[in-house]
């Protein structure tokens, strides 16, 4: 019986609510539509989330560059899932 090890990488297209401990979460460009109230579409050009305050404070969720909440920034998850399986001989 042969043992195989399979490594699967999840990219940003994989949407799950649960991430394992080996995952890294990063927040990319801001996607807030600033012209939504007038029926248009305009983003501010902020390329990466930078926290305004220390971790654990309310300012940690506000971007220092654009002033938007962290939820407006694209979430990028880099996770590695390792599965081991045996194939029948």
N, C-alpha and C positions, 0 to 999 in steps of 0.2 A: 504494500500500500504506500503510495507516494503522498507526502505532505506538501501542500502548497500554501504559500503566504501571499495574500492579495492586499495591496495598499490602494485605497481609494481616496482621492482628493476631492473635496467638495469645493465648488467655486461659488461665486455670489449668486448664481442661478438656482442653487439648492436652497430652498426655504424650509427651515425647521425651527421649532420653538426651543429645542433643547440642543445645546452644544456641549461636547465633552470638555474636560479640563485642559486638553492640549490645544484647544483652539485659540486663535488670536483674533480679536475684534478691533477693527480700525474704522474710523468714520471719514469718508471721502468728501467729495464736493457737495456744496449746499444745493438743494433742489427746491427751495422755497420759491413759489411763484409770487413775486411782488406786485404783479399787475392783474391778479385774479379779480380784484374788486371792480375793475373797469373792463373785464372781459378779454384781457390780453394775456400775454405770456412773457415774463422777463425774470431772469435769475440774476443774482448779484455778482457771480463770478468767483465766489469763495471756493478755493480748491481743496481745502482740508480743514477739519474741525480742530480747533485749539481751545482747550478749556480756559475760561476766564478766572477760575478759582481753584483752590486745592480740592483734592478728591474728598468726597463726603459733604461738601458744602453745596448750596443751591447754585452758586456760580460755576460749579464744575460742569453743569449741563448747558451753559451758555457759551457760544463761540466768541472768542476774543476778536476774531477777524471781522465777522459780519453781524454779530449780535443775535443770531437766530438760535433757537433751541436745538439741541443735539439731534432730535428726531427728524429734523429737516435735512440732515446730512446722510448721504448714502452709506449704508452699513456694509462693510466688507469683512467677511469671515473667512479665515484661512484655517481649515481644520484637516486633520489627517485621521482617517479611520482605518484600523488594521483588523483584518479578518483572517482567521486561519481555517483551512478546510482540508479534508482528506478526500482523495478520489478513490473510488473502488478499483481494484485491480482486475 
